[in-house]
Amino acid sequence: VAKDLGLQLPAIRDGGIRVASESTTQYFALHGKTGHLVTAERIDREQLCRLVEKCVLRCELIVEGEM
């Protein structure tokens, strides 16, 4: 994510960038040393989507300040 958006790693470590989702559980996070999007919580498809064929988890990347 950091590489794709041209973000500097110190901005990630300092908390200027965060991942948000509609769910109360945060399933994704940004790795502070690499800038990679990683899973932050166990994702149980059967619990989240049950009988839905296509299971989608949406999240947004919020960047504070200028890009």
Buried (B, 14 or more C-beta within 10 A) or exposed (E): BBEEEEBEBEBBEEEBBBBEEEEEEBBBBBBBEEBEBEEBEEEEEEEBEEEEEEEEBEBEBEEEEEE
